[in-house]
């Protein structure tokens, strides 16, 4: 399986109930198939400044915003592939630059600042880190994802994220996916990612179930919980 390194697409988010998710999949099952990752636990380490400049800017909903994160699918080992991602959004379109590295190589770069290679993507990520005067790990976020893609258009992907959780301690992917929950058990986040307009079969299914897009940021919600003081973790709570 080839690993995509550059993305340009629109992404729409929906907060739906698990019963809506079940019914929607029944309506569209003949049009979709399981993604290569299928069921996975997505673990992301978000980088920011000491005063959370990136996420504070993002929550203001500017025309342009960006995030830097290190992502893995499950808890990585030394030689596991992880993804160092610079995600930008401009006028509703998402642009993502992703470098695949071993977990050890990624951590060596983040700790030493020494580039693992001179690729264009690596240079862009390094520029962002230095532009913001040394970004550092601030929040870990994990969730259990089920992913699908359209049988006739692989650029159309639908994902469902459950058990969204976060922590501000042990900020390293190697410590597992424990964290404090962000969403109630009966809700999940659906994302529809596409290069073009949604197909009619999907529009009809969403309309039949009265599912409408909304605005939701996992990192933004975690940040707001931290700032409100409504964050009770002390030494870790396993919610996986």
Secondary structure as a PSIPRED ss2 file (coil, helix, strand):
# PSIPRED VFORMAT (PSIPRED V4.0)

   1 X C   1.000  0.000  0.000
   2 X C   1.000  0.000  0.000
   3 X C   1.000  0.000  0.000
   4 X C   1.000  0.000  0.000
   5 X C   1.000  0.000  0.000
   6 X E   0.000  0.000  1.000
   7 X E   0.000  0.000  1.000
   8 X E   0.000  0.000  1.000
   9 X E   0.000  0.000  1.000
  10 X E   0.000  0.000  1.000
  11 X E   0.000  0.000  1.000
  12 X E   0.000  0.000  1.000
  13 X E   0.000  0.000  1.000
  14 X E   0.000  0.000  1.000
  15 X E   0.000  0.000  1.000
  16 X E   0.000  0.000  1.000
  17 X E   0.000  0.000  1.000
  18 X H   0.000  1.000  0.000
  19 X H   0.000  1.000  0.000
  20 X H   0.000  1.000  0.000
  21 X H   0.000  1.000  0.000
  22 X H   0.000  1.000  0.000
  23 X H   0.000  1.000  0.000
  24 X H   0.000  1.000  0.000
  25 X H   0.000  1.000  0.000
  26 X H   0.000  1.000  0.000
  27 X H   0.000  1.000  0.000
  28 X H   0.000  1.000  0.000
  29 X H   0.000  1.000  0.000
  30 X H   0.000  1.000  0.000
  31 X H   0.000  1.000  0.000
  32 X E   0.000  0.000  1.000
  33 X E   0.000  0.000  1.000
  34 X E   0.000  0.000  1.000
  35 X E   0.000  0.000  1.000
  36 X E   0.000  0.000  1.000
  37 X E   0.000  0.000  1.000
  38 X E   0.000  0.000  1.000
  39 X E   0.000  0.000  1.000
  40 X E   0.000  0.000  1.000
  41 X E   0.000  0.000  1.000
  42 X E   0.000  0.000  1.000
  43 X E   0.000  0.000  1.000
  44 X E   0.000  0.000  1.000
  45 X E   0.000  0.000  1.000
  46 X E   0.000  0.000  1.000
  47 X E   0.000  0.000  1.000
  48 X E   0.000  0.000  1.000
  49 X C   1.000  0.000  0.000
  50 X C   1.000  0.000  0.000
  51 X C   1.000  0.000  0.000
  52 X C   1.000  0.000  0.000
  53 X H   0.000  1.000  0.000
  54 X H   0.000  1.000  0.000
  55 X H   0.000  1.000  0.000
  56 X H   0.000  1.000  0.000
  57 X H   0.000  1.000  0.000
  58 X H   0.000  1.000  0.000
  59 X H   0.000  1.000  0.000
  60 X C   1.000  0.000  0.000
  61 X C   1.000  0.000  0.000
  62 X C   1.000  0.000  0.000
  63 X C   1.000  0.000  0.000
  64 X E   0.000  0.000  1.000
  65 X E   0.000  0.000  1.000
  66 X E   0.000  0.000  1.000
  67 X E   0.000  0.000  1.000
  68 X E   0.000  0.000  1.000
  69 X E   0.000  0.000  1.000
  70 X E   0.000  0.000  1.000
  71 X E   0.000  0.000  1.000
  72 X E   0.000  0.000  1.000
  73 X E   0.000  0.000  1.000
  74 X C   1.000  0.000  0.000
  75 X C   1.000  0.000  0.000
  76 X C   1.000  0.000  0.000
  77 X C   1.000  0.000  0.000
  78 X C   1.000  0.000  0.000
  79 X C   1.000  0.000  0.000
  80 X C   1.000  0.000  0.000
  81 X E   0.000  0.000  1.000
  82 X E   0.000  0.000  1.000
  83 X E   0.000  0.000  1.000
  84 X E   0.000  0.000  1.000
  85 X E   0.000  0.000  1.000
  86 X E   0.000  0.000  1.000
  87 X E   0.000  0.000  1.000
  88 X E   0.000  0.000  1.000
  89 X E   0.000  0.000  1.000
  90 X E   0.000  0.000  1.000
  91 X C   1.000  0.000  0.000
  92 X C   1.000  0.000  0.000
  93 X E   0.000  0.000  1.000
  94 X E   0.000  0.000  1.000
  95 X E   0.000  0.000  1.000
  96 X E   0.000  0.000  1.000
  97 X E   0.000  0.000  1.000
  98 X E   0.000  0.000  1.000
  99 X E   0.000  0.000  1.000
 100 X E   0.000  0.000  1.000
 101 X E   0.000  0.000  1.000
 102 X E   0.000  0.000  1.000
 103 X H   0.000  1.000  0.000
 104 X H   0.000  1.000  0.000
 105 X H   0.000  1.000  0.000
 106 X H   0.000  1.000  0.000
 107 X H   0.000  1.000  0.000
 108 X H   0.000  1.000  0.000
 109 X H   0.000  1.000  0.000
 110 X H   0.000  1.000  0.000
 111 X H   0.000  1.000  0.000
 112 X H   0.000  1.000  0.000
 113 X C   1.000  0.000  0.000
 114 X C   1.000  0.000  0.000
 115 X C   1.000  0.000  0.000
 116 X C   1.000  0.000  0.000
 117 X C   1.000  0.000  0.000
 118 X C   1.000  0.000  0.000
 119 X C   1.000  0.000  0.000
 120 X H   0.000  1.000  0.000
 121 X H   0.000  1.000  0.000
 122 X H   0.000  1.000  0.000
 123 X H   0.000  1.000  0.000
 124 X H   0.000  1.000  0.000
 125 X H   0.000  1.000  0.000
 126 X H   0.000  1.000  0.000
 127 X H   0.000  1.000  0.000
 128 X H   0.000  1.000  0.000
 129 X H   0.000  1.000  0.000
 130 X H   0.000  1.000  0.000
 131 X H   0.000  1.000  0.000
 132 X C   1.000  0.000  0.000
 133 X C   1.000  0.000  0.000
 134 X C   1.000  0.000  0.000
 135 X C   1.000  0.000  0.000
 136 X E   0.000  0.000  1.000
 137 X E   0.000  0.000  1.000
 138 X E   0.000  0.000  1.000
 139 X E   0.000  0.000  1.000
 140 X E   0.000  0.000  1.000
 141 X E   0.000  0.000  1.000
 142 X E   0.000  0.000  1.000
 143 X E   0.000  0.000  1.000
 144 X E   0.000  0.000  1.000
 145 X E   0.000  0.000  1.000
 146 X E   0.000  0.000  1.000
 147 X E   0.000  0.000  1.000
 148 X E   0.000  0.000  1.000
 149 X E   0.000  0.000  1.000
 150 X E   0.000  0.000  1.000
 151 X C   1.000  0.000  0.000
 152 X C   1.000  0.000  0.000
 153 X E   0.000  0.000  1.000
 154 X E   0.000  0.000  1.000
 155 X E   0.000  0.000  1.000
 156 X E   0.000  0.000  1.000
 157 X E   0.000  0.000  1.000
 158 X E   0.000  0.000  1.000
 159 X E   0.000  0.000  1.000
 160 X E   0.000  0.000  1.000
 161 X E   0.000  0.000  1.000
 162 X E   0.000  0.000  1.000
 163 X E   0.000  0.000  1.000
 164 X E   0.000  0.000  1.000
 165 X E   0.000  0.000  1.000
 166 X E   0.000  0.000  1.000
 167 X E   0.000  0.000  1.000
 168 X C   1.000  0.000  0.000
 169 X C   1.000  0.000  0.000
 170 X C   1.000  0.000  0.000
 171 X C   1.000  0.000  0.000
 172 X C   1.000  0.000  0.000
 173 X H   0.000  1.000  0.000
 174 X H   0.000  1.000  0.000
 175 X H   0.000  1.000  0.000
 176 X C   1.000  0.000  0.000
 177 X C   1.000  0.000  0.000
 178 X C   1.000  0.000  0.000
 179 X C   1.000  0.000  0.000
 180 X E   0.000  0.000  1.000
 181 X E   0.000  0.000  1.000
 182 X C   1.000  0.000  0.000
 183 X C   1.000  0.000  0.000
 184 X C   1.000  0.000  0.000
 185 X C   1.000  0.000  0.000
 186 X C   1.000  0.000  0.000
 187 X E   0.000  0.000  1.000
 188 X E   0.000  0.000  1.000
 189 X E   0.000  0.000  1.000
 190 X E   0.000  0.000  1.000
 191 X E   0.000  0.000  1.000
 192 X E   0.000  0.000  1.000
 193 X E   0.000  0.000  1.000
 194 X E   0.000  0.000  1.000
 195 X C   1.000  0.000  0.000
 196 X C   1.000  0.000  0.000
 197 X C   1.000  0.000  0.000
 198 X C   1.000  0.000  0.000
 199 X C   1.000  0.000  0.000
 200 X H   0.000  1.000  0.000
 201 X H   0.000  1.000  0.000
 202 X H   0.000  1.000  0.000
 203 X H   0.000  1.000  0.000
 204 X H   0.000  1.000  0.000
 205 X H   0.000  1.000  0.000
 206 X H   0.000  1.000  0.000
 207 X H   0.000  1.000  0.000
 208 X H   0.000  1.000  0.000
 209 X C   1.000  0.000  0.000
 210 X C   1.000  0.000  0.000
 211 X C   1.000  0.000  0.000
 212 X C   1.000  0.000  0.000
 213 X C   1.000  0.000  0.000
 214 X E   0.000  0.000  1.000
 215 X C   1.000  0.000  0.000
 216 X C   1.000  0.000  0.000
 217 X C   1.000  0.000  0.000
 218 X H   0.000  1.000  0.000
 219 X H   0.000  1.000  0.000
 220 X H   0.000  1.000  0.000
 221 X H   0.000  1.000  0.000
 222 X H   0.000  1.000  0.000
 223 X H   0.000  1.000  0.000
 224 X H   0.000  1.000  0.000
 225 X H   0.000  1.000  0.000
 226 X H   0.000  1.000  0.000
 227 X H   0.000  1.000  0.000
 228 X H   0.000  1.000  0.000
 229 X C   1.000  0.000  0.000
 230 X C   1.000  0.000  0.000
 231 X C   1.000  0.000  0.000
 232 X C   1.000  0.000  0.000
 233 X C   1.000  0.000  0.000
 234 X C   1.000  0.000  0.000
 235 X C   1.000  0.000  0.000
 236 X C   1.000  0.000  0.000
 237 X C   1.000  0.000  0.000
 238 X C   1.000  0.000  0.000
 239 X C   1.000  0.000  0.000
 240 X C   1.000  0.000  0.000
